[in-house]
Amino acid sequence: MSLKTLAAIAAAATFAAGGAIAQDRSDWPNSLTIGTASQGGTYFVYGNGFASYITEALGVNATGEVTGGPVQNVTLVETGDHLMGLVTMGPAYDAWMGKSELAPGLEHKSIRALFPMYQTPFQVVALRSSGITSVSDLDGRRVSVGPAGGTPGTYWPLFMEALEVDATVSYAGAADAAGQLQDGLIDAFAFAAGVPISAFAELAASQDVVMFGFTEDELPKILEAYPAMAPLTIPAGTYTGHDYDQETVALWNFAVAHQDMPDSLAYEITKLAMENPDRMVQIHAAARETLRENWDKNSFMPYHPGAVQYFTEAGVTIPDNLR
Protein backbone atom coordinates (compact mmCIF):
# COMPACT_ATOMS: atom_id res chain seq x y z
CA MET A 1 0.00 0.00 0.00
CA SER A 2 1.45 3.36 -1.01
CA LEU A 3 2.25 6.16 1.41
CA LYS A 4 -0.30 8.30 -0.42
CA THR A 5 -3.01 5.72 0.23
CA LEU A 6 -2.03 5.40 3.88
CA ALA A 7 -2.17 9.18 4.24
CA ALA A 8 -5.62 9.26 2.69
CA ILE A 9 -6.86 6.57 5.09
CA ALA A 10 -5.38 8.43 8.07
CA ALA A 11 -6.99 11.68 6.97
CA ALA A 12 -10.34 9.97 6.57
CA ALA A 13 -10.04 8.44 10.02
CA THR A 14 -9.15 11.82 11.53
CA PHE A 15 -12.12 13.45 9.82
CA ALA A 16 -14.43 10.67 11.00
CA ALA A 17 -13.17 10.99 14.57
CA GLY A 18 -13.59 14.73 14.49
CA GLY A 19 -17.07 14.33 13.06
CA ALA A 20 -17.95 11.90 15.84
CA ILE A 21 -16.80 14.39 18.47
CA ALA A 22 -18.77 17.19 16.84
CA GLN A 23 -21.82 14.94 16.57
CA ASP A 24 -21.36 13.86 20.18
CA ARG A 25 -21.49 17.45 21.40
CA SER A 26 -24.17 18.73 19.06
CA ASP A 27 -26.84 18.49 21.76
CA TRP A 28 -24.78 20.13 24.50
CA PRO A 29 -26.21 23.34 25.98
CA ASN A 30 -24.37 26.62 25.53
CA SER A 31 -24.53 27.24 29.27
CA LEU A 32 -25.01 25.26 32.45
CA THR A 33 -26.11 26.45 35.90
CA ILE A 34 -25.09 24.58 39.04
CA GLY A 35 -27.18 25.17 42.17
CA THR A 36 -24.84 25.71 45.15
CA ALA A 37 -25.80 27.40 48.47
CA SER A 38 -25.07 30.56 50.44
CA GLN A 39 -21.79 32.47 50.21
CA GLY A 40 -19.29 31.38 52.85
CA GLY A 41 -20.34 27.73 52.70
CA THR A 42 -18.56 24.78 51.09
CA TYR A 43 -21.18 24.31 48.37
CA PHE A 44 -20.60 27.86 47.16
CA VAL A 45 -16.83 27.37 46.90
CA TYR A 46 -16.99 23.82 45.52
CA GLY A 47 -19.79 24.55 43.04
CA ASN A 48 -18.32 27.75 41.63
CA GLY A 49 -14.85 26.23 41.45
CA PHE A 50 -16.11 23.16 39.63
CA ALA A 51 -18.20 25.33 37.30
CA SER A 52 -15.04 27.21 36.31
CA TYR A 53 -13.27 23.89 35.75
CA ILE A 54 -16.10 22.69 33.47
CA THR A 55 -15.85 25.91 31.47
CA GLU A 56 -12.09 25.56 31.17
CA ALA A 57 -11.98 21.85 30.34
CA LEU A 58 -15.20 21.24 28.41
CA GLY A 59 -15.92 24.60 26.81
CA VAL A 60 -19.40 24.91 28.31
CA ASN A 61 -20.18 28.23 30.01
CA ALA A 62 -20.89 26.87 33.49
CA THR A 63 -21.72 29.04 36.49
CA GLY A 64 -22.59 28.42 40.11
CA GLU A 65 -25.70 30.09 41.49
CA VAL A 66 -26.39 31.07 45.10
CA THR A 67 -29.39 29.13 46.44
CA GLY A 68 -30.90 28.03 49.71
CA GLY A 69 -28.94 24.77 49.50
CA PRO A 70 -29.75 21.10 48.83
CA VAL A 71 -33.50 21.20 49.47
CA GLN A 72 -33.88 23.95 46.88
CA ASN A 73 -31.24 22.55 44.54
CA VAL A 74 -32.91 19.18 44.13
CA THR A 75 -36.21 20.85 43.20
CA LEU A 76 -34.51 23.28 40.80
CA VAL A 77 -33.00 20.28 39.00
CA GLU A 78 -36.25 18.32 39.09
CA THR A 79 -38.17 21.20 37.48
CA GLY A 80 -35.43 21.81 34.90
CA ASP A 81 -34.64 25.31 36.14
CA HIS A 82 -31.06 24.10 36.74
CA LEU A 83 -29.40 21.36 34.74
CA MET A 84 -27.15 20.42 37.65
CA GLY A 85 -27.08 20.85 41.42
CA LEU A 86 -25.26 19.88 44.60
CA VAL A 87 -27.35 17.90 47.06
CA THR A 88 -27.10 16.18 50.42
CA MET A 89 -28.51 12.68 50.31
CA GLY A 90 -30.94 13.14 53.22
CA PRO A 91 -32.92 15.98 51.60
CA ALA A 92 -32.49 14.32 48.19
CA TYR A 93 -34.10 11.11 49.46
CA ASP A 94 -36.98 13.06 51.01
CA ALA A 95 -37.54 14.81 47.67
CA TRP A 96 -37.28 11.52 45.75
CA MET A 97 -40.08 10.14 47.93
CA GLY A 98 -42.25 13.25 47.54
CA LYS A 99 -41.59 14.49 51.07
CA SER A 100 -39.62 17.65 50.31
CA GLU A 101 -40.48 20.60 52.52
CA LEU A 102 -40.20 22.85 49.48
CA ALA A 103 -42.38 20.77 47.14
CA PRO A 104 -44.44 18.36 49.28
CA GLY A 105 -46.17 15.64 47.30
CA LEU A 106 -43.91 16.01 44.26
CA GLU A 107 -41.82 12.88 43.74
CA HIS A 108 -38.52 14.07 42.30
CA LYS A 109 -38.02 11.26 39.79
CA SER A 110 -36.15 13.28 37.13
CA ILE A 111 -32.97 13.69 39.18
CA ARG A 112 -29.95 11.53 38.37
CA ALA A 113 -26.69 11.03 40.27
CA LEU A 114 -23.42 12.06 38.64
CA PHE A 115 -20.66 11.59 41.22
CA PRO A 116 -19.96 11.54 44.99
CA MET A 117 -18.61 14.76 46.48
CA TYR A 118 -17.84 14.52 50.20
CA GLN A 119 -19.43 14.08 53.60
CA THR A 120 -21.18 16.99 55.31
CA PRO A 121 -20.46 17.09 59.05
CA PHE A 122 -22.74 19.02 61.39
CA GLN A 123 -20.80 21.52 63.49
CA VAL A 124 -21.40 24.47 65.84
CA VAL A 125 -19.26 27.56 66.45
CA ALA A 126 -19.68 30.03 69.32
CA LEU A 127 -17.60 32.76 70.92
CA ARG A 128 -15.62 31.28 73.81
CA SER A 129 -16.87 34.12 76.02
CA SER A 130 -20.43 32.78 75.68
CA GLY A 131 -19.61 29.71 77.78
CA ILE A 132 -21.32 27.48 75.21
CA THR A 133 -19.51 24.17 74.73
CA SER A 134 -22.24 21.71 73.65
CA VAL A 135 -25.53 21.46 71.81
CA SER A 136 -27.31 21.10 75.13
CA ASP A 137 -25.90 24.51 76.10
CA LEU A 138 -27.90 26.05 73.25
CA ASP A 139 -31.08 25.78 75.31
CA GLY A 140 -32.58 29.26 75.60
CA ARG A 141 -29.95 30.74 73.25
CA ARG A 142 -30.16 32.47 69.86
CA VAL A 143 -28.90 30.11 67.16
CA SER A 144 -28.57 30.59 63.41
CA VAL A 145 -28.84 27.33 61.45
CA GLY A 146 -27.94 28.50 57.96
CA PRO A 147 -30.38 29.21 55.12
CA ALA A 148 -33.97 28.00 55.35
CA GLY A 149 -34.31 24.90 53.18
CA GLY A 150 -30.63 24.01 53.37
CA THR A 151 -29.27 20.87 55.02
CA PRO A 152 -28.37 22.56 58.35
CA GLY A 153 -31.56 24.61 58.31
CA THR A 154 -33.55 21.40 57.93
CA TYR A 155 -31.75 19.13 60.38
CA TRP A 156 -30.45 21.34 63.21
CA PRO A 157 -33.95 22.20 64.50
CA LEU A 158 -34.76 18.47 64.40
CA PHE A 159 -31.55 17.60 66.25
CA MET A 160 -32.30 20.15 68.95
CA GLU A 161 -35.82 18.81 69.28
CA ALA A 162 -34.44 15.26 69.68
CA LEU A 163 -32.14 16.55 72.45
CA GLU A 164 -34.96 18.59 74.05
CA VAL A 165 -33.08 21.83 73.42
CA ASP A 166 -35.34 24.87 73.13
CA ALA A 167 -33.38 27.51 71.22
CA THR A 168 -34.48 30.62 69.34
CA VAL A 169 -33.68 29.60 65.78
CA SER A 170 -32.98 31.98 62.92
CA TYR A 171 -31.95 31.46 59.30
CA ALA A 172 -29.18 33.15 57.33
CA GLY A 173 -26.44 32.45 54.82
CA ALA A 174 -23.11 31.29 56.20
CA ALA A 175 -21.31 34.59 55.73
CA ASP A 176 -24.19 36.56 57.26
CA ALA A 177 -24.48 34.18 60.23
CA ALA A 178 -20.75 34.46 60.92
CA GLY A 179 -21.08 38.25 60.92
CA GLN A 180 -24.06 38.05 63.29
CA LEU A 181 -22.04 35.90 65.68
CA GLN A 182 -19.16 38.42 65.71
CA ASP A 183 -21.60 41.27 66.30
CA GLY A 184 -23.33 39.53 69.20
CA LEU A 185 -26.67 39.24 67.40
CA ILE A 186 -26.71 35.47 67.89
CA ASP A 187 -25.09 33.19 70.47
CA ALA A 188 -24.08 30.34 68.18
CA PHE A 189 -23.94 29.34 64.54
CA ALA A 190 -24.92 25.70 63.85
CA PHE A 191 -24.08 24.66 60.31
CA ALA A 192 -23.27 21.72 58.05
CA ALA A 193 -20.81 21.73 55.17
CA GLY A 194 -17.65 20.05 53.96
CA VAL A 195 -14.74 20.89 56.22
CA PRO A 196 -13.04 23.18 56.58
CA ILE A 197 -16.08 25.45 56.38
CA SER A 198 -14.72 28.74 55.09
CA ALA A 199 -16.92 30.87 57.37
CA PHE A 200 -15.78 28.85 60.40
CA ALA A 201 -12.13 29.07 59.33
CA GLU A 202 -12.39 32.85 59.05
CA LEU A 203 -13.95 33.06 62.51
CA ALA A 204 -11.23 30.83 63.97
CA ALA A 205 -8.56 33.07 62.47
CA SER A 206 -10.05 36.34 63.75
CA GLN A 207 -12.01 35.51 66.91
CA ASP A 208 -11.62 33.44 70.08
CA VAL A 209 -14.18 30.76 69.29
CA VAL A 210 -15.05 27.24 70.34
CA MET A 211 -16.30 24.58 67.92
CA PHE A 212 -18.05 21.31 68.65
CA GLY A 213 -20.28 18.54 67.37
CA PHE A 214 -22.07 16.23 69.83
CA THR A 215 -21.07 14.97 73.26
CA GLU A 216 -20.83 11.27 74.06
CA ASP A 217 -24.29 11.53 75.64
CA GLU A 218 -25.86 13.43 72.74
CA LEU A 219 -24.41 11.44 69.83
CA PRO A 220 -26.27 8.12 70.43
CA LYS A 221 -29.59 9.95 70.66
CA ILE A 222 -29.02 11.65 67.29
CA LEU A 223 -27.95 8.40 65.59
CA GLU A 224 -30.99 6.60 66.98
CA ALA A 225 -33.41 9.33 65.89
CA TYR A 226 -31.87 9.80 62.42
CA PRO A 227 -30.42 6.51 61.12
CA ALA A 228 -29.49 8.10 57.76
CA MET A 229 -26.74 9.93 59.64
CA ALA A 230 -23.29 8.42 60.06
CA PRO A 231 -20.83 9.16 62.88
CA LEU A 232 -17.81 11.20 61.84
CA THR A 233 -14.78 12.72 63.54
CA ILE A 234 -13.56 16.18 62.51
CA PRO A 235 -9.84 15.78 63.22
CA ALA A 236 -7.80 18.07 65.42
CA GLY A 237 -6.04 20.80 63.48
CA THR A 238 -8.79 21.22 60.89
CA TYR A 239 -9.19 24.79 62.14
CA THR A 240 -6.60 27.18 63.52
CA GLY A 241 -6.27 26.85 67.28
CA HIS A 242 -8.52 23.81 67.55
CA ASP A 243 -6.26 20.94 68.52
CA TYR A 244 -8.99 18.51 69.55
CA ASP A 245 -11.15 16.00 67.68
CA GLN A 246 -14.82 16.84 67.30
CA GLU A 247 -17.31 13.95 67.26
CA THR A 248 -20.38 14.56 65.15
CA VAL A 249 -22.64 13.11 62.44
CA ALA A 250 -22.56 13.55 58.68
CA LEU A 251 -24.45 13.02 55.42
CA TRP A 252 -22.97 12.37 51.98
CA ASN A 253 -23.22 14.91 49.17
CA PHE A 254 -23.61 14.16 45.47
CA ALA A 255 -23.61 16.17 42.28
CA VAL A 256 -26.86 15.51 40.43
CA ALA A 257 -28.27 16.36 37.03
CA HIS A 258 -31.63 16.38 35.31
CA GLN A 259 -32.28 13.20 33.37
CA ASP A 260 -32.35 15.25 30.15
CA MET A 261 -28.69 16.27 30.42
CA PRO A 262 -27.03 14.86 27.28
CA ASP A 263 -25.36 11.54 28.03
CA SER A 264 -22.02 12.62 26.62
CA LEU A 265 -22.00 15.78 28.77
CA ALA A 266 -22.85 13.79 31.91
CA TYR A 267 -20.05 11.38 31.00
CA GLU A 268 -17.46 14.15 30.59
CA ILE A 269 -18.50 15.99 33.77
CA THR A 270 -18.32 12.80 35.81
CA LYS A 271 -14.96 11.88 34.29
CA LEU A 272 -13.63 15.39 34.99
CA ALA A 273 -14.48 15.13 38.69
CA MET A 274 -13.39 11.52 39.17
CA GLU A 275 -10.07 11.54 37.32
CA ASN A 276 -8.56 14.81 38.51
CA PRO A 277 -8.32 14.57 42.31
CA ASP A 278 -5.43 17.03 42.62
CA ARG A 279 -7.36 19.72 40.79
CA MET A 280 -10.54 19.00 42.72
CA VAL A 281 -8.73 19.42 46.05
CA GLN A 282 -7.41 22.76 44.80
CA ILE A 283 -11.06 23.82 44.44
CA HIS A 284 -11.84 22.80 48.03
CA ALA A 285 -10.13 20.54 50.56
CA ALA A 286 -13.40 18.64 51.09
CA ALA A 287 -12.94 17.21 47.59
CA ARG A 288 -10.38 14.76 49.02
CA GLU A 289 -13.47 12.52 49.31
CA THR A 290 -14.52 13.13 45.69
CA LEU A 291 -13.32 9.67 44.75
CA ARG A 292 -14.59 6.96 42.44
CA GLU A 293 -14.75 4.35 45.22
CA ASN A 294 -17.40 6.42 47.02
CA TRP A 295 -19.97 5.81 44.27
CA ASP A 296 -21.73 3.35 46.59
CA LYS A 297 -22.68 6.08 49.07
CA ASN A 298 -25.76 6.56 46.87
CA SER A 299 -28.31 3.85 47.63
CA PHE A 300 -31.52 5.06 45.99
CA MET A 301 -31.04 7.52 43.11
CA PRO A 302 -30.42 6.17 39.58
CA TYR A 303 -27.14 7.26 38.08
CA HIS A 304 -27.33 9.26 34.86
CA PRO A 305 -26.61 6.99 31.84
CA GLY A 306 -23.55 9.10 31.05
CA ALA A 307 -22.23 8.55 34.57
CA VAL A 308 -23.00 4.82 34.32
CA GLN A 309 -20.94 4.69 31.13
CA TYR A 310 -18.00 6.37 32.86
CA PHE A 311 -18.09 4.14 35.95
CA THR A 312 -18.49 1.01 33.81
CA GLU A 313 -15.44 1.93 31.74
CA ALA A 314 -13.57 2.53 35.01
CA GLY A 315 -14.35 -0.99 36.20
CA VAL A 316 -17.23 -0.15 38.56
CA THR A 317 -20.39 -2.23 38.28
CA ILE A 318 -23.41 -0.05 38.95
CA PRO A 319 -26.26 -2.33 40.13
CA ASP A 320 -29.46 -2.52 38.10
CA ASN A 321 -31.50 -0.68 40.73
CA LEU A 322 -29.23 2.38 40.35
CA ARG A 323 -29.37 2.54 36.56
Secondary structure, DSSP 8 states (H G I E B T S, - for coil): --HHHHHHHHHHHHHHHHHHHHHHTTT--SEEEEE--STTSHHHHHHHHHHHHHHHHH--EEEEE--S-HHHHHHHHHTTS-SEEEEEHHHHHHHHTT--SSSTT----SEEEEEEEEEEEEEEEEEGGGT--SSGGGTTSEEE-SSTTSHHHHHHHHHHHHTT---EEE---HHHHHHHHHTTS-SEEEEE-SSS-HHHHHHHHHS-EEEE---TTHHHHHHHH-TT-EEEEE-TTSSTT--S-EEEEEEEEEEEEETTS-HHHHHHHHHHHHS-HHHHHHH-GGGGG--GGGGGG--SS-B-HHHHHHHHHTT----GGG-
